[in-house]
Amino acid sequence: MTLQARLDAFKADFLAGKPPYKAPADIHPIMARATAELIASGQAGRALKAGDKAPSFTLNDPDGEPVSSAELLAQGPLILSFYRGVWCPYCNMELQALQETLPAFRAAGANLVAISPQTAPNSRKSMRNNNLEFPILSDTHNDVAAAFGLRFALPDYLVELYKLLKNDLPAFNGDGSWTLPMPARYVIARDGTILYAEINPDYTHRPEPEDMLHVLPSA
């Protein structure tokens, strides 16, 4: 089953209120409104795209060790996945699909890292729960996401909904700003050029991991 098919099946169960995804029916129009407004904002079109130069960064892994994009690119092409957090089931299914494709990425000489605003303990939990063999790096305040054009602030009505659902982003992220990255994937060549970019303001839609493989031989 493809990643998108898994996401679509989860979404159908969630909208239908099937256990264990029982949620008040009145939340769905609110979440759909927020997604529609983010799409309409055009922000995804202004994010970095193929042909642009990727900003360099150094972020800590879940053990507090610094990880430099320059050092990773010295080893080969770099795949980035911007990850909203441990609380997002769609994001976790994407990480699992990336893990399944990790051997093919490594065979092509590429490194893979996820980037998330969440705290290190939550990243350790994400890695453990999803059986990941690649790191989730802590992007405090979504600063690297902002450099890629991905950071956005949740509208006030969505913040109130998240609070109602006990989805406390300040606690997850150690940051009171109520910002998130749009889900995105990038393949960056060793010289820092972005070869592949996929940004989707609709968090329920994700590209297949295999879609990145065709650019790796040229990286």
N, CA, C and O of each residue as an XYZ file, in Angstrom:
876
protein
N       0.844     -1.193      0.000
C       0.000      0.000      0.000
C       0.883      1.249      0.000
O       1.849      1.334      0.759
N       0.551      2.202     -0.843
C       1.326      3.428     -0.910
C       1.138      4.248      0.365
O       0.196      4.037      1.129
N       2.063      5.191      0.572
C       1.929      6.075      1.719
C       0.623      6.852      1.638
O      -0.104      6.931      2.629
N       0.308      7.426      0.484
C      -0.910      8.230      0.382
C      -2.155      7.393      0.621
O      -3.126      7.883      1.197
N      -2.142      6.139      0.188
C      -3.289      5.266      0.455
C      -3.459      5.033      1.948
O      -4.582      4.987      2.448
N      -2.345      4.885      2.662
C      -2.420      4.725      4.118
C      -2.962      5.985      4.774
O      -3.787      5.917      5.685
N      -2.492      7.134      4.305
C      -2.973      8.395      4.857
C      -4.458      8.584      4.581
O      -5.202      9.037      5.451
N      -4.894      8.238      3.369
C      -6.302      8.392      3.019
C      -7.181      7.473      3.871
O      -8.278      7.858      4.276
N      -6.698      6.265      4.138
C      -7.465      5.336      4.962
C      -7.584      5.854      6.392
O      -8.645      5.772      7.011
N      -6.478      6.388      6.904
C      -6.533      6.963      8.253
C      -7.499      8.138      8.301
O      -8.303      8.249      9.226
N      -7.420      9.014      7.302
C      -8.291     10.189      7.282
C      -9.759      9.784      7.236
O     -10.588     10.384      7.919
N     -10.084      8.783      6.445
C     -11.472      8.320      6.354
C     -11.951      7.808      7.707
O     -13.070      8.112      8.120
N     -11.124      7.039      8.397
C     -11.496      6.528      9.721
C     -11.637      7.668     10.720
O     -12.547      7.664     11.549
N     -10.730      8.651     10.641
C     -10.769      9.787     11.560
C     -12.041     10.604     11.356
O     -12.709     10.977     12.321
N     -12.370     10.879     10.094
C     -13.576     11.648      9.806
C     -14.837     10.899     10.208
O     -15.838     11.504     10.591
N     -14.775      9.571     10.116
C     -15.931      8.750     10.496
C     -16.025      8.528     12.000
O     -17.014      7.984     12.493
N     -15.002      8.948     12.720
C     -15.019      8.777     14.171
C     -14.838      7.358     14.630
O     -15.309      6.974     15.700
N     -14.143      6.566     13.809
C     -13.937      5.172     14.185
C     -12.881      5.055     15.274
O     -11.865      5.747     15.218
N     -13.102      4.182     16.275
C     -12.068      3.971     17.308
C     -10.778      3.488     16.663
O     -10.840      2.734     15.691
N      -9.607      3.889     17.161
C      -9.381      4.739     18.344
C      -9.308      6.223     18.015
O      -8.721      6.997     18.771
N      -9.893      6.623     16.907
C      -9.740      7.992     16.428
C     -10.972      8.841     16.723
O     -11.231      9.815     16.017
N     -11.723      8.491     17.739
C     -12.950      9.207     18.079
C     -12.632     10.660     18.398
O     -11.809     10.953     19.265
N     -13.296     11.566     17.685
C     -13.118     12.995     17.918
C     -14.440     13.687     17.635
O     -15.216     13.203     16.811
N     -14.719     14.801     18.291
C     -15.977     15.518     18.037
C     -16.111     15.890     16.566
O     -15.158     16.377     15.957
N     -17.277     15.665     16.001
C     -17.483     15.913     14.578
C     -17.305     17.378     14.219
O     -16.947     17.700     13.085
N     -17.552     18.278     15.181
C     -17.496     19.694     14.835
C     -16.074     20.229     14.684
O     -15.890     21.388     14.311
N     -15.062     19.399     14.969
C     -13.685     19.886     14.784
C     -13.267     19.835     13.317
O     -12.384     20.581     12.895
N     -13.897     18.960     12.544
C     -13.425     18.741     11.171
C     -13.565     19.980     10.287
O     -12.630     20.293      9.549
N     -14.686     20.697     10.326
C     -14.760     21.917      9.509
C     -13.734     22.973      9.920
O     -13.249     23.726      9.075
N     -13.405     23.034     11.198
C     -12.417     24.011     11.665
C     -11.045     23.677     11.101
O     -10.331     24.558     10.624
N     -10.677     22.391     11.158
C      -9.374     21.990     10.630
C      -9.325     22.165      9.113
O      -8.299     22.565      8.563
N     -10.431     21.865      8.444
C     -10.478     22.037      6.991
C     -10.357     23.512      6.619
O      -9.721     23.853      5.622
N     -10.962     24.380      7.413
C     -10.862     25.821      7.153
C      -9.413     26.281      7.247
O      -8.942     27.025      6.386
N      -8.709     25.848      8.277
C      -7.312     26.264      8.452
C      -6.458     25.795      7.288
O      -5.614     26.543      6.795
N      -6.671     24.557      6.843
C      -5.913     24.042      5.698
C      -6.219     24.844      4.442
O      -5.307     25.200      3.696
N      -7.494     25.129      4.202
C      -7.887     25.882      3.010
C      -7.271     27.284      3.026
O      -6.843     27.789      1.988
N      -7.229     27.906      4.201
C      -6.649     29.248      4.284
C      -5.143     29.227      4.047
O      -4.601     30.139      3.424
N      -4.461     28.187      4.543
C      -3.024     28.093      4.303
C      -2.743     27.863      2.827
O      -1.792     28.423      2.280
N      -3.554     27.052      2.184
C      -3.407     26.842      0.738
C      -3.617     28.156     -0.003
O      -2.836     28.516     -0.883
N      -4.681     28.870      0.362
C      -5.031     30.116     -0.326
C      -3.991     31.212     -0.107
O      -3.875     32.126     -0.923
N      -3.233     31.127      0.988
C      -2.212     32.138      1.272
C      -1.089     32.153      0.238
O      -0.401     33.160      0.073
N      -0.912     31.036     -0.450
C       0.163     30.942     -1.440
C       1.541     30.753     -0.852
O       2.533     30.841     -1.575
N       1.634     30.494      0.447
C       2.951     30.389      1.074
C       3.765     29.234      0.496
O       4.981     29.347      0.347
N       3.107     28.138      0.172
C       3.851     26.992     -0.363
C       4.601     27.371     -1.640
O       5.712     26.896     -1.877
N       3.999     28.212     -2.447
C       4.640     28.630     -3.682
C       5.829     29.549     -3.481
O       6.658     29.712     -4.375
N       5.908     30.153     -2.289
C       7.031     31.056     -1.988
C       8.171     30.359     -1.263
O       9.229     30.955     -1.058
N       7.971     29.102     -0.872
C       9.024     28.346     -0.195
C      10.144     28.012     -1.186
O       9.952     28.086     -2.400
N      11.307     27.645     -0.658
C      12.422     27.279     -1.524
C      12.037     26.100     -2.403
O      11.301     25.207     -1.984
N      12.547     26.114     -3.624
C      12.165     25.105     -4.609
C      13.409     24.585     -5.312
O      14.520     25.050     -5.059
N      13.210     23.614     -6.197
C      14.320     23.047     -6.955
C      15.025     24.151     -7.738
O      14.389     24.982     -8.387
N      16.354     24.137     -7.658
C      17.180     25.153     -8.298
C      17.688     26.206     -7.340
O      18.683     26.874     -7.619
N      17.002     26.365     -6.192
C      17.460     27.315     -5.183
C      18.615     26.719     -4.382
O      18.836     25.508     -4.387
N      19.343     27.594     -3.694
C      20.386     27.153     -2.771
C      19.769     26.922     -1.395
O      19.026     27.766     -0.892
N      20.075     25.787     -0.794
C      19.558     25.480      0.539
C      20.367     26.224      1.595
O      21.594     26.274      1.502
N      19.715     26.795      2.588
C      20.469     27.418      3.684
C      21.190     26.360      4.499
O      20.672     25.260      4.693
N      22.371     26.685      4.970
C      23.094     25.757      5.836
C      22.552     25.877      7.253
O      21.995     26.909      7.628
N      22.717     24.824      8.033
C      22.224     24.834      9.404
C      23.020     23.847     10.247
O      23.652     22.921      9.737
N      22.967     24.076     11.547
C      23.456     23.121     12.535
C      22.384     22.992     13.601
O      22.011     23.977     14.237
N      21.887     21.777     13.797
C      20.832     21.502     14.766
C      21.245     20.321     15.631
O      22.052     19.486     15.223
N      20.688     20.266     16.815
C      21.011     19.163     17.714
C      20.152     17.945     17.426
O      18.969     18.058     17.102
N      20.779     16.762     17.552
C      20.025     15.515     17.466
C      19.372     15.238     18.822
O      19.566     16.016     19.757
N      18.606     14.155     18.955
C      17.907     13.907     20.220
C      18.812     13.694     21.423
O      18.356     13.772     22.563
N      20.091     13.426     21.181
C      21.042     13.270     22.286
C      21.798     14.560     22.583
O      22.720     14.568     23.399
N      21.412     15.649     21.923
C      22.067     16.926     22.156
C      23.334     17.132     21.372
O      24.053     18.100     21.619
N      23.641     16.249     20.425
C      24.855     16.379     19.614
C      24.560     17.229     18.379
O      23.550     17.009     17.712
N      25.422     18.195     18.065
C      25.171     19.038     16.898
C      25.360     18.273     15.591
O      26.290     17.481     15.441
N      24.467     18.528     14.666
C      24.524     17.916     13.335
C      24.551     19.053     12.318
O      23.645     19.886     12.281
N      25.591     19.081     11.501
C      25.790     20.157     10.536
C      25.395     19.702      9.132
O      25.796     18.630      8.678
N      24.607     20.527      8.458
C      24.248     20.192      7.081
C      25.489     20.162      6.195
O      25.569     19.347      5.275
N      26.460     21.039      6.459
C      27.687     21.064      5.655
C      28.439     19.742      5.791
O      28.941     19.207      4.802
N      28.519     19.220      6.997
C      29.212     17.944      7.212
C      28.465     16.796      6.539
O      29.090     15.898      5.975
N      27.145     16.819      6.594
C      26.365     15.769      5.929
C      26.538     15.848      4.415
O      26.673     14.823      3.748
N      26.533     17.066      3.874
C      26.676     17.216      2.423
C      28.069     16.843      1.947
O      28.249     16.478      0.785
N      29.048     16.931      2.824
C      30.392     16.476      2.456
C      30.426     14.980      2.226
O      31.315     14.474      1.541
N      29.451     14.259      2.801
C      29.377     12.806      2.648
C      28.568     12.386      1.427
O      28.742     11.279      0.918
N      27.672     13.274      0.948
C      26.807     12.916     -0.166
C      25.547     13.749     -0.144
O      25.430     14.656      0.681
N      24.590     13.470     -1.033
C      23.338     14.233     -1.043
C      22.581     14.075      0.268
O      22.745     13.092      0.991
N      21.745     15.072      0.554
C      21.023     15.112      1.818
C      19.526     15.195      1.555
O      19.065     16.025      0.771
N      18.779     14.332      2.216
C      17.319     14.349      2.152
C      16.798     14.930      3.465
O      17.167     14.471      4.546
N      15.942     15.938      3.362
C      15.326     16.554      4.530
C      13.826     16.304      4.514
O      13.176     16.427      3.477
N      13.287     15.954      5.669
C      11.844     15.860      5.838
C      11.451     16.747      7.012
O      11.900     16.524      8.137
N      10.622     17.746      6.761
C      10.152     18.620      7.838
C       8.930     17.970      8.496
O       7.922     17.686      7.850
N       9.062     17.748      9.797
C       8.154     16.897     10.576
C       7.486     17.743     11.649
O       8.166     18.413     12.425
N       6.150     17.716     11.700
C       5.434     18.584     12.640
C       5.586     18.120     14.085
O       5.763     18.943     14.982
N       5.517     16.812     14.320
C       5.723     16.365     15.689
C       5.095     15.036     16.010
O       4.326     14.483     15.224
N       5.435     14.530     17.180
C       5.011     13.216     17.651
C       3.504     13.106     17.735
O       2.964     12.001     17.673
N       2.817     14.216     17.873
C       1.365     14.257     18.039
C       0.615     14.095     16.722
O      -0.602     13.913     16.737
N       1.303     14.155     15.584
C       0.658     14.162     14.256
C       0.701     12.773     13.626
O       1.773     12.329     13.214
N      -0.432     12.074     13.537
C      -0.414     10.719     12.968
C      -0.001     10.686     11.507
O       0.652      9.735     11.079
N      -0.363     11.695     10.733
C       0.021     11.722      9.323
C       1.539     11.808      9.198
O       2.147     11.146      8.357
N       2.132     12.630     10.046
C       3.586     12.784     10.020
C       4.287     11.485     10.422
O       5.315     11.120      9.850
N       3.726     10.800     11.402
C       4.345      9.550     11.846
C       4.270      8.480     10.761
O       5.215      7.711     10.584
N       3.159      8.427     10.039
C       3.076      7.471      8.928
C       4.079      7.806      7.838
O       4.630      6.914      7.193
N       4.314      9.106      7.636
C       5.327      9.493      6.652
C       6.720      9.054      7.103
O       7.493      8.535      6.298
N       7.046      9.256      8.378
C       8.352      8.818      8.874
C       8.532      7.320      8.698
O       9.614      6.859      8.333
N       7.476      6.558      8.956
C       7.559      5.106      8.786
C       7.835      4.744      7.325
O       8.616      3.835      7.045
N       7.195      5.454      6.400
C       7.427      5.187      4.976
C       8.850      5.569      4.574
O       9.477      4.877      3.771
N       9.359      6.664      5.128
C      10.743      7.038      4.849
C      11.710      5.999      5.394
O      12.710      5.679      4.751
N      11.416      5.472      6.574
C      12.259      4.424      7.142
C      12.271      3.195      6.239
O      13.316      2.571      6.057
N      11.133      2.847      5.680
C      11.057      1.691      4.777
C      11.924      1.893      3.541
O      12.449      0.929      2.983
N      12.073      3.140      3.114
C      12.842      3.453      1.903
C      14.285      3.799      2.221
O      15.076      4.021      1.305
N      14.643      3.849      3.482
C      15.990      4.255      3.890
C      17.086      3.416      3.231
O      18.087      3.993      2.808
N      16.959      2.089      3.117
C      18.030      1.331      2.454
C      18.306      1.809      1.027
O      19.459      1.842      0.596
N      17.258      2.176      0.299
C      17.447      2.658     -1.075
C      18.137      4.019     -1.078
O      18.980      4.287     -1.934
N      17.780      4.883     -0.117
C      18.456      6.178     -0.025
C      19.941      5.984      0.262
O      20.793      6.611     -0.368
N      20.236      5.114      1.214
C      21.637      4.898      1.581
C      22.409      4.244      0.447
O      23.590      4.532      0.252
N      21.754      3.366     -0.304
C      22.425      2.732     -1.440
C      22.815      3.765     -2.490
O      23.783      3.582     -3.228
N      22.040      4.866     -2.548
C      22.346      5.951     -3.484
C      23.323      6.962     -2.888
O      23.621      7.981     -3.510
N      23.821      6.680     -1.683
C      24.814      7.538     -1.057
C      24.251      8.719     -0.294
O      24.998      9.625      0.074
N      22.926      8.730     -0.042
C      22.292      9.878      0.587
C      22.109      9.675      2.085
O      21.904      8.555      2.554
N      22.184     10.770      2.825
C      21.772     10.812      4.222
C      20.351     11.352      4.311
O      19.919     12.132      3.463
N      19.630     10.932      5.344
C      18.260     11.372      5.584
C      18.146     11.872      7.013
O      18.571     11.191      7.946
N      17.576     13.055      7.190
C      17.260     13.558      8.522
C      15.875     14.178      8.484
O      15.445     14.707      7.459
N      15.179     14.108      9.614
C      13.933     14.839      9.792
C      14.223     16.068     10.647
O      15.121     16.054     11.490
N      13.461     17.118     10.423
C      13.624     18.370     11.160
C      12.289     18.731     11.776
O      11.276     18.805     11.081
N      12.286     18.956     13.082
C      11.036     19.192     13.808
C      11.236     20.264     14.870
O      12.330     20.389     15.422
N      10.186     21.047     15.168
C      10.296     22.015     16.257
C      10.192     21.391     17.642
O      10.421     22.077     18.639
N       9.856     20.122     17.728
C       9.610     19.517     19.035
C      10.900     19.350     19.848
O      12.003     19.384     19.302
N      10.738     19.171     21.148
C      11.874     19.010     22.052
C      12.547     17.662     21.849
O      11.974     16.746     21.259
N      13.773     17.559     22.348
C      14.544     16.319     22.199
C      13.835     15.106     22.791
O      13.832     14.058     22.145
N      13.231     15.181     23.984
C      12.523     13.997     24.498
C      11.403     13.539     23.575
O      11.180     12.339     23.416
N      10.699     14.485     22.969
C       9.652     14.086     22.035
C      10.228     13.486     20.756
O       9.628     12.591     20.160
N      11.391     13.978     20.336
C      12.038     13.370     19.163
C      12.501     11.955     19.480
O      12.383     11.058     18.645
N      13.023     11.755     20.671
C      13.400     10.385     21.056
C      12.184      9.472     21.047
O      12.261      8.322     20.615
N      11.057      9.997     21.529
C       9.817      9.208     21.516
C       9.388      8.895     20.089
O       8.987      7.770     19.793
N       9.471      9.886     19.203
C       9.122      9.665     17.793
C       9.999      8.597     17.170
O       9.509      7.716     16.464
N      11.293      8.676     17.430
C      12.220      7.694     16.857
C      11.941      6.304     17.393
O      11.985      5.322     16.651
N      11.657      6.223     18.677
C      11.366      4.917     19.287
C      10.044      4.343     18.764
O       9.982      3.174     18.384
N       8.997      5.160     18.747
C       7.681      4.673     18.339
C       7.635      4.274     16.871
O       6.892      3.368     16.493
N       8.428      4.947     16.045
C       8.408      4.685     14.606
C       9.578      3.835     14.137
O       9.754      3.615     12.938
N      10.386      3.353     15.096
C      11.526      2.477     14.776
C      12.458      3.097     13.737
O      12.829      2.462     12.750
N      12.824      4.348     13.985
C      13.623      5.077     13.006
C      15.106      4.819     13.189
O      15.599      4.689     14.309
N      15.810      4.747     12.064
C      17.262      4.627     12.054
C      17.907      5.895     11.512
O      19.097      5.900     11.195
N      17.139      6.955     11.405
C      17.670      8.263     11.030
C      17.221      9.263     12.090
O      16.200      9.045     12.742
N      17.961     10.352     12.274
C      17.679     11.248     13.401
C      16.587     12.265     13.103
O      16.334     12.622     11.952
N      15.949     12.718     14.174
C      15.063     13.875     14.129
C      15.800     15.017     14.828
O      16.125     14.921     16.012
N      16.058     16.080     14.102
C      16.819     17.206     14.624
C      15.866     18.276     15.171
O      14.784     18.492     14.625
N      16.282     18.938     16.251
C      15.438     19.926     16.928
C      15.636     21.306     16.325
O      16.704     21.905     16.442
N      14.591     21.796     15.680
C      14.608     23.122     15.054
C      13.855     24.100     15.962
O      12.683     24.401     15.737
N      14.548     24.583     16.982
C      13.925     25.468     17.966
C      13.346     26.709     17.291
O      14.014     27.362     16.489
N      12.103     27.022     17.626
C      11.376     28.172     17.067
C      11.123     28.029     15.565
O      10.703     28.993     14.925
N      11.368     26.849     14.988
C      11.169     26.656     13.546
C      12.042     27.602     12.726
O      11.632     28.057     11.658
N      13.232     27.897     13.217
C      14.092     28.852     12.516
C      14.577     28.320     11.166
O      14.610     29.062     10.184
N      14.954     27.036     11.114
C      15.383     26.469      9.827
C      14.184     26.346      8.890
O      14.297     26.604      7.692
N      13.045     25.954      9.437
C      11.831     25.916      8.611
C      11.551     27.293      8.016
O      11.159     27.399      6.854
N      11.749     28.340      8.801
C      11.537     29.699      8.293
C      12.514     30.023      7.169
O      12.136     30.670      6.192
N      13.763     29.583      7.295
C      14.758     29.843      6.252
C      14.387     29.176      4.934
O      14.748     29.661      3.862
N      13.661     28.058      5.020
C      13.178     27.374      3.821
C      11.825     27.924      3.354
O      11.322     27.526      2.303
N      11.242     28.833      4.130
C       9.942     29.413      3.769
C       8.749     28.589      4.227
O       7.655     28.733      3.682
N       8.942     27.727      5.220
C       7.907     26.771      5.613
C       7.173     27.135      6.897
O       6.084     26.617      7.145
N       7.736     28.005      7.709
C       7.123     28.298      9.013
C       5.861     29.137      8.842
O       5.841     30.101      8.077
N       4.809     28.756      9.562
C       3.590     29.554      9.576
C       3.008     29.564     10.981
O       3.230     28.637     11.760
N       2.268     30.607     11.297
C       1.616     30.735     12.595
C       0.194     30.201     12.498
O      -0.530     30.508     11.550
N      -0.195     29.414     13.469
C      -1.557     28.910     13.496
C      -2.528     30.065     13.749
O      -2.257     30.923     14.589
N      -3.661     30.098     13.029
C      -4.661     31.134     13.315
C      -5.243     30.946     14.710
O      -5.233     29.845     15.260
N      -5.747     32.032     15.268
C      -6.223     31.994     16.649
C      -7.277     30.919     16.875
O      -7.263     30.248     17.907
N      -8.192     30.747     15.922
C      -9.260     29.763     16.127
C      -8.714     28.337     16.143
O      -9.277     27.462     16.800
N      -7.602     28.102     15.409
C      -7.009     26.771     15.434
C      -6.224     26.555     16.726
O      -6.190     25.446     17.259
N      -5.601     27.603     17.222
C      -4.937     27.514     18.523
C      -5.948     27.113     19.596
O      -5.666     26.252     20.429
N      -7.117     27.735     19.574
C      -8.142     27.403     20.570
C      -8.591     25.960     20.429
O      -8.830     25.285     21.431
N      -8.708     25.473     19.186
C      -9.093     24.083     18.985
C      -8.016     23.139     19.501
O      -8.324     22.147     20.163
N      -6.762     23.439     19.203
C      -5.668     22.605     19.687
C      -5.658     22.546     21.214
O      -5.419     21.493     21.805
N      -5.919     23.691     21.841
C      -5.975     23.706     23.300
C      -7.113     22.828     23.806
O      -6.950     22.099     24.785
N      -8.257     22.894     23.145
C      -9.407     22.079     23.524
C      -9.089     20.594     23.404
O      -9.544     19.785     24.213
N      -8.302     20.242     22.385
C      -7.948     18.844     22.148
C      -6.727     18.405     22.958
O      -6.247     17.283     22.800
N      -6.224     19.289     23.824
C      -5.037     19.008     24.645
C      -3.795     18.792     23.789
O      -2.865     18.084     24.174
N      -3.807     19.421     22.620
C      -2.649     19.350     21.719
C      -1.809     20.601     21.978
O      -1.878     21.577     21.231
N      -1.030     20.555     23.033
C      -0.339     21.723     23.574
C       1.013     21.896     22.874
O       2.026     21.367     23.333
N       1.023     22.634     21.769
C       2.270     22.806     21.016
C       3.370     23.465     21.834
O       4.524     23.051     21.714
N       3.078     24.479     22.668
C       4.166     25.032     23.490
C       4.838     23.979     24.363
O       6.048     24.036     24.579
N       4.061     23.015     24.870
C       4.658     21.954     25.682
C       5.444     20.983     24.810
O       6.533     20.561     25.196
N       4.924     20.624     23.656
C       5.622     19.712     22.754
C       6.934     20.323     22.261
O       7.943     19.633     22.115
N       6.895     21.641     22.006
C       8.016     22.291     21.332
C       8.920     23.097     22.256
O      10.006     23.514     21.853
N       8.481     23.319     23.487
C       9.254     24.183     24.360
C       9.322     25.605     23.844
O      10.323     26.296     24.032
N       8.248     26.040     23.187
C       8.222     27.338     22.508
C       6.769     27.812     22.473
O       5.893     27.083     22.009
N       6.513     29.002     22.947
C       5.145     29.489     23.039
C       4.608     30.160     21.801
O       3.567     30.813     21.875
N       5.269     30.030     20.657
C       4.900     30.832     19.487
C       3.736     30.262     18.680
O       3.180     30.968     17.838
N       3.355     29.021     18.907
C       2.287     28.376     18.135
C       2.563     28.472     16.629
O       1.711     28.904     15.853
N       3.765     28.061     16.243
C       4.102     27.956     14.824
C       4.423     26.507     14.481
O       4.787     25.708     15.344
N       4.278     26.193     13.196
C       4.593     24.863     12.679
C       5.265     25.012     11.314
O       5.149     26.057     10.675
N       5.962     23.972     10.870
C       6.412     23.945      9.478
C       5.356     23.286      8.598
O       4.704     22.329      9.016
N       5.189     23.793      7.389
C       4.428     23.016      6.421
C       5.195     21.724      6.140
O       6.419     21.759      6.010
N       4.507     20.592      6.042
C       5.228     19.374      5.679
C       5.943     19.551      4.339
O       5.362     20.034      3.367
N       7.204     19.152      4.308
C       7.989     19.344      3.093
C       9.110     18.325      3.041
O       9.578     17.835      4.068
N       9.534     18.014      1.812
C      10.705     17.175      1.580
C      11.619     17.854      0.583
O      11.181     18.490     -0.375
N      12.902     17.697      0.843
C      13.915     18.265     -0.046
C      15.010     17.229     -0.286
O      15.338     16.434      0.595
N      15.564     17.254     -1.485
C      16.824     16.582     -1.784
C      17.823     17.666     -2.158
O      17.584     18.464     -3.064
N      18.940     17.684     -1.451
C      19.952     18.714     -1.643
C      21.231     18.065     -2.156
O      21.729     17.101     -1.574
N      21.757     18.606     -3.252
C      23.002     18.103     -3.826
C      24.183     18.522     -2.961
O      24.056     19.399     -2.106
N      25.317     17.900     -3.184
C      26.496     18.160     -2.357
C      26.939     19.617     -2.417
O      27.556     20.117     -1.476
N      26.630     20.303     -3.518
C      27.009     21.722     -3.615
C      25.963     22.645     -3.009
O      26.093     23.866     -3.107
N      24.916     22.084     -2.377
C      23.902     22.888     -1.721
C      22.708     23.241     -2.580
O      21.776     23.889     -2.104
N      22.716     22.827     -3.843
C      21.580     23.103     -4.730
C      20.426     22.158     -4.411
O      20.623     20.954     -4.246
N      19.236     22.711     -4.328
C      18.045     21.891     -4.117
C      17.675     21.225     -5.440
O      17.435     21.903     -6.439
N      17.632     19.900     -5.436
C      17.289     19.140     -6.637
C      15.827     18.735     -6.669
O      15.257     18.525     -7.739
N      15.225     18.626     -5.502
C      13.832     18.157     -5.396
C      13.199     18.888     -4.226
O      13.796     19.005     -3.156
N      11.990     19.376     -4.436
C      11.254     20.034     -3.358
C       9.781     19.676     -3.486
O       9.202     19.766     -4.569
N       9.195     19.279     -2.400
C       7.759     18.973     -2.357
C       7.208     19.596     -1.078
O       7.535     19.157      0.025
N       6.379     20.613     -1.231
C       5.785     21.315     -0.093
C       4.278     21.223     -0.246
O       3.739     21.521     -1.311
N       3.595     20.810      0.818
C       2.143     20.725      0.719
C       1.510     21.332      1.965
O       1.708     20.823      3.068
N       0.749     22.418      1.803
C       0.075     23.010      2.947
C      -1.066     22.146      3.486
O      -1.569     22.399      4.582
N      -1.472     21.146      2.736
C      -2.452     20.174      3.231
C      -1.678     19.014      3.846
O      -1.112     18.187      3.132
N      -1.657     18.960      5.180
C      -0.830     17.976      5.881
C      -1.291     16.547      5.682
O      -0.576     15.621      6.064
N      -2.472     16.334      5.091
C      -2.952     14.972      4.857
C      -2.453     14.402      3.533
O      -2.750     13.254      3.203
N      -1.706     15.185      2.782
C      -1.152     14.726      1.496
C       0.362     14.759      1.551
O       0.953     15.788      1.880
N       0.990     13.645      1.234
C       2.450     13.531      1.248
C       2.908     12.777     -0.004
O       2.221     11.861     -0.455
N       4.060     13.151     -0.569
C       4.582     12.411     -1.721
C       5.125     11.055     -1.293
O       5.449     10.843     -0.125
N       5.218     10.159     -2.237
C       5.808      8.852     -1.953
C       7.327      9.014     -1.782
O       7.950      9.772     -2.525
N       7.918      8.321     -0.825
C       9.377      8.421     -0.656
C      10.151      8.086     -1.921
O      11.197      8.677     -2.191
N       9.638      7.143     -2.691
C      10.342      6.724     -3.904
C      10.444      7.841     -4.943
O      11.270      7.780     -5.854
N       9.591      8.867     -4.795
C       9.600      9.961     -5.766
C      10.929     10.710     -5.780
O      11.240     11.406     -6.746
N      11.718     10.568     -4.706
C      12.989     11.290     -4.627
C      14.141     10.523     -5.247
O      15.197     11.102     -5.505
N      13.961      9.238     -5.490
C      15.091      8.408     -5.903
C      15.656      8.810     -7.256
O      16.853      8.655     -7.498
N      14.803      9.328     -8.146
C      15.279      9.594     -9.499
C      16.285     10.741     -9.566
O      17.056     10.828    -10.521
N      16.288     11.630     -8.554
C      17.242     12.748     -8.603
C      18.564     12.406     -7.940
O      19.545     13.126     -8.129
N      18.618     11.336     -7.172
C      19.837     11.053     -6.404
C      21.055     10.732     -7.261
O      22.160     11.123     -6.885
N      20.918     10.038     -8.397
C      22.135      9.791     -9.195
C      22.828     11.076     -9.648
O      24.037     11.077     -9.882
N      22.065     12.177     -9.772
C      22.654     13.436    -10.232
C      23.127     14.306     -9.080
O      23.621     15.413     -9.293
N      22.973     13.796     -7.839
C      23.310     14.618     -6.680
C      24.769     14.505     -6.327
O      25.224     15.135     -5.372
